[in-house]
């Protein structure tokens, strides 16, 4: 398997929406991902399987993570997703590692992530995040 990782890699709205829907268990919508990423993100990481062809000829999108910055020293990971067919191969860990390096290179000093309890082993053990107390309010 030839997985390639690209910081601010090109991604089509449709392919990212399908990966996101698969990873988070919802129906695919018509999200304008490209506009959202360009407007709000410090960057993002795309993982592509070169052996699996897709409709844009860049290799199938099998992983993604978004990095949103505050314009200062904080960055936040959002939408970490790996295709079901490519899970447990280290792709998620490499997505986060690439995001971390790029956020650090952009001058960020803190990388935040919120996650559900069943993902604790991934974020804490595999990626090195330290658990903290945080608050969340549904709007």
DRENPA-3360 file (N, C-alpha, C; in nm, 2 decimals, always signed):
BEGIN
1 = XXXXXXXX = +0.08/-0.12/+0.00/+0.00/+0.00/+0.00/+0.09/+0.12/+0.00 ~ +0.07/+0.21/-0.09/+0.15/+0.33/-0.11/+0.06/+0.46/-0.06 ~ +0.08/+0.49/+0.07/+0.00/+0.61/+0.12/+0.09/+0.73/+0.11 ~ +0.04/+0.84/+0.06/+0.11/+0.96/+0.05/+0.03/+1.07/+0.13 ~ +0.11/+1.15/+0.21/+0.05/+1.25/+0.29/+0.08/+1.39/+0.23 ~ -0.02/+1.48/+0.22/+0.00/+1.61/+0.16/-0.06/+1.72/+0.25 ~ +0.03/+1.81/+0.29/-0.02/+1.93/+0.37/-0.08/+2.02/+0.27 ~ -0.20/+2.07/+0.30/-0.29/+2.15/+0.22/-0.30/+2.09/+0.08;
9 = XXXXXXXX = -0.32/+1.96/+0.08/-0.33/+1.89/-0.05/-0.47/+1.92/-0.11 ~ -0.47/+1.90/-0.24/-0.59/+1.93/-0.31/-0.69/+1.82/-0.28 ~ -0.82/+1.86/-0.26/-0.92/+1.77/-0.23/-1.05/+1.82/-0.29 ~ -1.13/+1.73/-0.34/-1.26/+1.76/-0.40/-1.36/+1.76/-0.29 ~ -1.46/+1.85/-0.29/-1.57/+1.85/-0.20/-1.64/+1.71/-0.18 ~ -1.67/+1.65/-0.30/-1.74/+1.52/-0.29/-1.66/+1.41/-0.23 ~ -1.53/+1.40/-0.26/-1.46/+1.29/-0.20/-1.44/+1.31/-0.05 ~ -1.42/+1.44/-0.01/-1.40/+1.46/+0.14/-1.53/+1.44/+0.21;
17 = XXXXXXXX = -1.64/+1.48/+0.15/-1.77/+1.46/+0.21/-1.80/+1.31/+0.23 ~ -1.77/+1.23/+0.13/-1.79/+1.08/+0.14/-1.70/+1.02/+0.25 ~ -1.58/+1.06/+0.26/-1.49/+1.01/+0.36/-1.54/+1.06/+0.50 ~ -1.58/+1.18/+0.51/-1.64/+1.23/+0.64/-1.76/+1.16/+0.68 ~ -1.85/+1.14/+0.59/-1.98/+1.06/+0.61/-1.95/+0.92/+0.66 ~ -1.85/+0.85/+0.59/-1.82/+0.72/+0.63/-1.76/+0.72/+0.77 ~ -1.66/+0.81/+0.80/-1.59/+0.81/+0.92/-1.68/+0.85/+1.04 ~ -1.78/+0.94/+1.02/-1.86/+0.98/+1.13/-2.00/+0.93/+1.13;
25 = XXXXXXXX = -2.03/+0.84/+1.03/-2.16/+0.77/+1.03/-2.28/+0.86/+1.00 ~ -2.27/+0.94/+0.91/-2.38/+1.02/+0.87/-2.40/+1.02/+0.72 ~ -2.51/+1.06/+0.67/-2.54/+1.06/+0.52/-2.45/+1.17/+0.46 ~ -2.41/+1.15/+0.34/-2.33/+1.25/+0.26/-2.42/+1.36/+0.23 ~ -2.37/+1.48/+0.25/-2.44/+1.61/+0.22/-2.37/+1.67/+0.10 ~ -2.39/+1.80/+0.08/-2.32/+1.87/-0.03/-2.24/+1.99/+0.04 ~ -2.14/+1.95/+0.12/-2.07/+2.05/+0.19/-1.96/+2.11/+0.10 ~ -1.95/+2.24/+0.11/-1.85/+2.31/+0.03/-1.71/+2.31/+0.11;
33 = XXXXXXXX = -1.65/+2.19/+0.12/-1.53/+2.17/+0.19/-1.42/+2.27/+0.15 ~ -1.40/+2.28/+0.02/-1.29/+2.36/-0.03/-1.30/+2.50/+0.02 ~ -1.42/+2.56/+0.01/-1.44/+2.70/+0.06/-1.41/+2.71/+0.21 ~ -1.47/+2.61/+0.29/-1.45/+2.61/+0.43/-1.30/+2.60/+0.47 ~ -1.23/+2.51/+0.40/-1.09/+2.49/+0.44/-1.01/+2.62/+0.41 ~ -1.03/+2.67/+0.29/-0.95/+2.79/+0.25/-0.98/+2.91/+0.35 ~ -1.11/+2.92/+0.39/-1.14/+3.04/+0.47/-1.10/+3.03/+0.62 ~ -1.11/+2.90/+0.68/-1.10/+2.89/+0.82/-0.97/+2.81/+0.87;
41 = XXXXXXXX = -0.91/+2.74/+0.78/-0.80/+2.65/+0.82/-0.66/+2.71/+0.81 ~ -0.58/+2.67/+0.91/-0.44/+2.69/+0.90/-0.39/+2.60/+0.79 ~ -0.44/+2.48/+0.79/-0.40/+2.38/+0.68/-0.48/+2.25/+0.71 ~ -0.45/+2.15/+0.63/-0.51/+2.02/+0.65/-0.42/+1.92/+0.59 ~ -0.44/+1.79/+0.62/-0.35/+1.69/+0.57/-0.45/+1.59/+0.50 ~ -0.41/+1.55/+0.38/-0.48/+1.45/+0.31/-0.39/+1.33/+0.30 ~ -0.45/+1.21/+0.32/-0.38/+1.08/+0.29/-0.44/+1.02/+0.17 ~ -0.36/+0.98/+0.08/-0.41/+0.92/-0.05/-0.34/+0.79/-0.07;
49 = XXXXXXXX = -0.42/+0.69/-0.11/-0.37/+0.56/-0.14/-0.35/+0.56/-0.30 ~ -0.22/+0.57/-0.34/-0.19/+0.57/-0.48/-0.23/+0.44/-0.55 ~ -0.24/+0.33/-0.48/-0.27/+0.21/-0.55/-0.42/+0.20/-0.58 ~ -0.50/+0.28/-0.51/-0.65/+0.28/-0.53/-0.68/+0.41/-0.61 ~ -0.72/+0.39/-0.73/-0.75/+0.50/-0.82/-0.88/+0.57/-0.78 ~ -0.89/+0.70/-0.81/-1.02/+0.77/-0.78/-1.05/+0.85/-0.91 ~ -1.16/+0.92/-0.90/-1.21/+1.00/-1.01/-1.12/+1.12/-1.05 ~ -1.03/+1.16/-0.97/-0.95/+1.28/-1.00/-0.81/+1.23/-1.04;
57 = XXXXXXXX = -0.78/+1.10/-1.03/-0.65/+1.05/-1.07/-0.54/+1.08/-0.97 ~ -0.57/+1.12/-0.84/-0.47/+1.15/-0.74/-0.45/+1.04/-0.64 ~ -0.52/+0.93/-0.66/-0.52/+0.83/-0.56/-0.64/+0.85/-0.47 ~ -0.69/+0.74/-0.42/-0.81/+0.75/-0.33/-0.78/+0.82/-0.20 ~ -0.87/+0.92/-0.16/-0.86/+0.99/-0.03/-0.90/+0.89/+0.07 ~ -0.80/+0.85/+0.16/-0.83/+0.75/+0.27/-0.81/+0.81/+0.41 ~ -0.77/+0.93/+0.41/-0.75/+1.00/+0.54/-0.75/+1.15/+0.53 ~ -0.79/+1.21/+0.64/-0.79/+1.36/+0.64/-0.79/+1.41/+0.78;
65 = XXXXXXXX = -0.73/+1.52/+0.81/-0.74/+1.60/+0.93/-0.73/+1.75/+0.90 ~ -0.81/+1.83/+0.97/-0.82/+1.97/+0.95/-0.75/+2.04/+1.07 ~ -0.67/+2.14/+1.04/-0.60/+2.21/+1.15/-0.65/+2.36/+1.14 ~ -0.72/+2.40/+1.24/-0.77/+2.54/+1.25/-0.69/+2.61/+1.35 ~ -0.64/+2.73/+1.31/-0.56/+2.81/+1.39/-0.63/+2.94/+1.44 ~ -0.58/+2.99/+1.55/-0.64/+3.12/+1.61/-0.56/+3.24/+1.56 ~ -0.46/+3.22/+1.47/-0.38/+3.33/+1.43/-0.26/+3.36/+1.52 ~ -0.26/+3.29/+1.63/-0.15/+3.30/+1.73/-0.08/+3.17/+1.76;
73 = XXXXXXXX = -0.09/+3.13/+1.89/-0.01/+3.01/+1.93/-0.09/+2.89/+1.94 ~ -0.22/+2.89/+1.91/-0.31/+2.78/+1.93/-0.36/+2.72/+1.80 ~ -0.37/+2.59/+1.79/-0.43/+2.53/+1.67/-0.51/+2.41/+1.73 ~ -0.61/+2.38/+1.65/-0.71/+2.27/+1.69/-0.72/+2.17/+1.58 ~ -0.72/+2.04/+1.61/-0.75/+1.94/+1.52/-0.90/+1.91/+1.51 ~ -0.95/+1.91/+1.39/-1.09/+1.88/+1.36/-1.10/+1.77/+1.25 ~ -1.21/+1.70/+1.26/-1.25/+1.61/+1.15/-1.14/+1.50/+1.12 ~ -1.07/+1.45/+1.21/-0.97/+1.34/+1.18/-1.05/+1.22/+1.14;
81 = XXXXXXXX = -1.02/+1.18/+1.02/-1.10/+1.07/+0.95/-1.01/+0.97/+0.88 ~ -1.04/+0.85/+0.89/-0.97/+0.74/+0.81/-1.07/+0.65/+0.75 ~ -1.06/+0.62/+0.62/-1.15/+0.52/+0.56/-1.16/+0.39/+0.64 ~ -1.27/+0.33/+0.65/-1.29/+0.21/+0.72/-1.19/+0.10/+0.66 ~ -1.18/+0.10/+0.53/-1.09/+0.00/+0.47/-0.94/+0.02/+0.50 ~ -0.91/+0.13/+0.56/-0.77/+0.16/+0.58/-0.73/+0.19/+0.73 ~ -0.83/+0.15/+0.82/-0.80/+0.17/+0.96/-0.70/+0.07/+1.02 ~ -0.64/+0.11/+1.13/-0.55/+0.03/+1.20/-0.42/+0.00/+1.12;
89 = XXXXXXXX = -0.38/+0.09/+1.03/-0.26/+0.08/+0.95/-0.16/+0.20/+0.99 ~ -0.20/+0.28/+1.08/-0.11/+0.39/+1.12/-0.14/+0.52/+1.05 ~ -0.24/+0.52/+0.96/-0.27/+0.64/+0.88/-0.31/+0.75/+0.97 ~ -0.40/+0.73/+1.06/-0.45/+0.84/+1.15/-0.33/+0.90/+1.23 ~ -0.25/+0.81/+1.28/-0.13/+0.86/+1.36/-0.04/+0.95/+1.27 ~ -0.02/+0.91/+1.15/+0.06/+0.99/+1.06/-0.01/+1.12/+1.02 ~ -0.14/+1.12/+1.00/-0.21/+1.24/+0.97/-0.19/+1.34/+1.09 ~ -0.20/+1.29/+1.21/-0.19/+1.38/+1.33/-0.04/+1.43/+1.34;
97 = XXXXXXXX = +0.05/+1.34/+1.32/+0.19/+1.37/+1.32/+0.23/+1.48/+1.22 ~ +0.18/+1.47/+1.10/+0.20/+1.57/+1.00/+0.14/+1.70/+1.03 ~ +0.02/+1.70/+1.08/-0.05/+1.82/+1.13/+0.03/+1.89/+1.24 ~ +0.08/+1.81/+1.33/+0.15/+1.86/+1.45/+0.28/+1.94/+1.39 ~ +0.35/+1.87/+1.31/+0.47/+1.93/+1.25/+0.44/+2.06/+1.18 ~ +0.34/+2.06/+1.10/+0.30/+2.18/+1.02/+0.25/+2.30/+1.11 ~ +0.18/+2.26/+1.22/+0.13/+2.36/+1.31/+0.25/+2.43/+1.38 ~ +0.34/+2.34/+1.42/+0.46/+2.39/+1.49/+0.54/+2.48/+1.40;
105 = XXXXXXXX = +0.55/+2.44/+1.27/+0.63/+2.53/+1.17/+0.56/+2.66/+1.15 ~ +0.43/+2.67/+1.17/+0.35/+2.79/+1.15/+0.36/+2.88/+1.28 ~ +0.43/+2.83/+1.38/+0.45/+2.91/+1.50/+0.35/+2.88/+1.61 ~ +0.27/+2.78/+1.60/+0.18/+2.74/+1.70/+0.26/+2.67/+1.81 ~ +0.21/+2.69/+1.94/+0.28/+2.63/+2.05/+0.19/+2.53/+2.12 ~ +0.06/+2.53/+2.09/-0.03/+2.44/+2.15/-0.12/+2.38/+2.04 ~ -0.14/+2.25/+2.05/-0.23/+2.18/+1.96/-0.34/+2.11/+2.04 ~ -0.46/+2.15/+2.02/-0.58/+2.10/+2.10/-0.65/+2.00/+2.01;
113 = XXXXXXXX = -0.72/+1.91/+2.08/-0.81/+1.82/+2.02/-0.92/+1.77/+2.12 ~ -1.04/+1.77/+2.08/-1.15/+1.71/+2.16/-1.18/+1.58/+2.09 ~ -1.21/+1.48/+2.18/-1.25/+1.35/+2.13/-1.33/+1.27/+2.23 ~ -1.40/+1.17/+2.18/-1.49/+1.09/+2.26/-1.40/+0.99/+2.34 ~ -1.45/+0.94/+2.45/-1.37/+0.85/+2.53/-1.32/+0.72/+2.46 ~ -1.39/+0.67/+2.36/-1.34/+0.55/+2.29/-1.22/+0.58/+2.21 ~ -1.19/+0.71/+2.19/-1.07/+0.74/+2.11/-0.95/+0.78/+2.20 ~ -0.96/+0.76/+2.33/-0.85/+0.80/+2.42/-0.72/+0.73/+2.39;
121 = XXXXXXXX = -0.73/+0.60/+2.36/-0.60/+0.53/+2.33/-0.53/+0.58/+2.21 ~ -0.61/+0.62/+2.11/-0.55/+0.68/+1.99/-0.48/+0.81/+2.02 ~ -0.56/+0.91/+2.07/-0.51/+1.04/+2.09/-0.40/+1.05/+2.20 ~ -0.42/+0.98/+2.31/-0.33/+0.98/+2.42/-0.21/+0.89/+2.40 ~ -0.24/+0.77/+2.37/-0.13/+0.67/+2.37/-0.05/+0.67/+2.23 ~ -0.13/+0.68/+2.12/-0.06/+0.67/+1.99/-0.01/+0.81/+1.94 ~ -0.08/+0.91/+1.98/-0.04/+1.05/+1.93/+0.02/+1.14/+2.04 ~ +0.02/+1.10/+2.17/+0.09/+1.17/+2.27/+0.02/+1.29/+2.33;
129 = XXXXXXXX = -0.11/+1.30/+2.31/-0.19/+1.41/+2.37/-0.20/+1.38/+2.52 ~ -0.20/+1.49/+2.60/-0.23/+1.48/+2.74/-0.37/+1.52/+2.77 ~ -0.44/+1.43/+2.84/-0.58/+1.47/+2.88/-0.59/+1.59/+2.96 ~ -0.69/+1.68/+2.93/-0.71/+1.80/+3.01/-0.86/+1.81/+3.04 ~ -0.90/+1.89/+3.13/-1.04/+1.92/+3.15/-1.07/+2.03/+3.05 ~ -1.19/+2.02/+3.00/-1.24/+2.12/+2.90/-1.39/+2.13/+2.91 ~ -1.44/+2.23/+2.86/-1.58/+2.25/+2.86/-1.64/+2.25/+2.72 ~ -1.77/+2.22/+2.71/-1.84/+2.22/+2.58/-1.98/+2.26/+2.61;
137 = XXX = -2.03/+2.34/+2.52/-2.17/+2.39/+2.53/-2.23/+2.38/+2.40 ~ -2.34/+2.30/+2.38/-2.41/+2.29/+2.26/-2.49/+2.42/+2.23 ~ -2.47/+2.48/+2.11/-2.54/+2.60/+2.08/-2.67/+2.58/+2.00;
% end
